[in-house]
Amino acid sequence: ERDAKDFATAVGTFDQALALDPDNAEIQAERDAAARKAKALELKQKGEAEMEASDYASAVGTLLAALEQDPDNNEIAAEEAEAAKKAKAAELKAQGKALMAAGDYANAAGTFGVAKGLDPTDAELVALETECDAKAKALELKVQAEHECDAKDFAEAVHTFDVALELWSDNAEIQAERDAAARKLEAQALMK
């Protein structure tokens, strides 16, 4: 692969030729093409640095500008597509974290899953999706256990709460409801 210096050198050579033959359209066209390729490679390097810094949105803009200079460059096109995926994944990660903060774990897990599909190299997305899946399931089990308590099936409710706590061990609300169901189970046993 040529680098920007090669094209910059070519531009200098074409400038020298144009000094000798300023009206030569072919030399001018070659010079302009070399200048565009030099600029494209310069922008490509900048975009790669932005990607390295996880600034994917900026990388997309920079790589699109590079493509404007060299539209047939498949390598730049591929890097721009990758940057766009990672930018969208980062946007979805932020949305997922907002859903998580709002306690909407099921939708957060789904959002993290979509983001993971766009950027499978982001290990945090896997962890966040797994955590949200577990918390969403724990909350579903909590509701199930509450219905079991309403039906006075405290033994089953305690078991369901225990399963929920296996998924989300530090949930104080689930623990408190489990303890209340266990006390009611004890009282129920004493009354028999």
N, C-alpha and C positions, 0 to 999 in steps of 0.2 A: 504494500500500500504506500502510495506517495504521501508525504506529509506536506503541511502548509508551506514549509520552507522551499520544497521543490517547486511548487507552483509560484511562490514569490520570486524565486530565481528566474523562472520562465517569464514572469511578467517583466522583470528587469531586462531580460534578453530581448523580449518583444519591444520594450520601450526603446532600446538601442536601435533595433531594426527600424522602428517607426521614425526615429530621428533622422535616419538615412533616407527613408521613403515614407513621408508622412501621409500620403494619400493612398497607401496600400490597404484596401479594405480587408483582404484576407489576413494580413498580419494583425490589424486592429481587432478582427473577430477572434483570432486565436488568443490575443492578449486579454481580451475581455473574458473569454471562457476560462483562461488560467486564473484570472483575478477572482472570478466567481468561485472556482474550485478551492482556491486558497482561503477565501472567506468562509466557504462551507466547512472546510476542515478545521479552521480556527473555531467556528461556532460548535462544531461537533465535539472538539476537545473541551470547550466550556460546558456543553451539555453533559458530557461524561463526568466532569468534575461536580456538576450540580447533582447528578444521580448519585455519585459517590457520597455526597453530603446529605443524601435523602431529601433533597429539595426537588421533588419530582415535578411539581407544577412548573417551576422555572425551567427545568430541563425540557419539558414538552415545548414550551415557547421557544427556547433556544434551538432545539433540534428542528422545529418547524421552520425557523428562520434559515437554518442550514439547508433544509430541503428546498426552500425558495431559491437558494443560490445554486444548488446542484440537485434538481428534481429526480434524476435517474440514479442517485446513489442509494442502492438497496441497503447498505449497512446503516446509513443514517436513518432511513425509513424504519428499519427494524428496531433501532435504538429508540426512536421516537415512539413507536408502538409500545415498547416495553415500559418507557417512562410514563406513557398515558395509562397503562394498566396499573402501575405502581401508584400513580397520582390518585386514580379512582379508588384503589384499595386503601390508601391513606385517608381519603375522604370518608369512605365507609367505616373505617376503624374509628374515626372520630364520632360518626353517627352512632355506631355500636356502643361506644363508651358513654355517650349521652343517654342512650336507651337503658344501659346498665345502671347508670346513676339514678335514673328515674324508676328503677325496679322492674323494668319491662325486660326480663331476662330471656323470654322466648324469642321476642323480636330481635333482641341484641344478638343472641346466638345465631339467628338466621342471617343477620347483617354481617357478622364476623365470618360466617361460612362463605358468603358471596365474596367478601374481601379476600379470604384465603384462596379462593379460586383464581382471583386476579394476581395475587402475590403469594404463591405457595412457599416462598423462602422466608416469610415473616413468621418466626416461631411464636411471637407474642399473640398473633391471631389465633393460632391453634390453641394456646393456653386460655385465651379469653373465650373462645367458642366453647371449649370443654367446661370451663367454670360456669358460663351462663346456661349451658345445657343442664348441668347438675342442679343449679339453683332453680331453674324453671321446673324441672322434674320434682324437686323437693317441695316447691310451692303447690304443685298439682297434688302431690301426696298429702300435703297438709290439709288441703280442701277435702280430699277423700276421707282423711282421718276425722275431720270435723263432722262430716256426714255420719260417720260411724259412731261418733260420740252422740250425735242427735238421735241415732237409732238405739242408743244405750248399749252398743257393742264395744265396750271399753277395752276388752282384750285385743280385739282386732285393731282398734284405734291406736293403742299403745304400740302394737307391732308396726302399723303404717307410719306412725310418727318416728319410730326407730329407723325405719328404712329411709325416711326423709332426712333424718339426722346423719345417716351414713353419707348422704350426698352433700349435706350442708351442715357440718358439725358445729359451727359457731353461730347458728341462728337461734338467738335467745327466745324469740317468739315461739318457734316450733318446740324448743326445749320446755318452755313454760306450759304449753298446751299438752305436751306429752306427760309432764309431771302431774298436771291436773287430771288427765285421763287415768293415769296410774293410781292416783288417790281415789278416784271414783270407782275404779276396778276393785281396789281393796275394800272400800265401803260396801260395794255390791257383794263381795265374797263374805263379808261379816254378816250381812243381812240374810244370808242363806242358811 
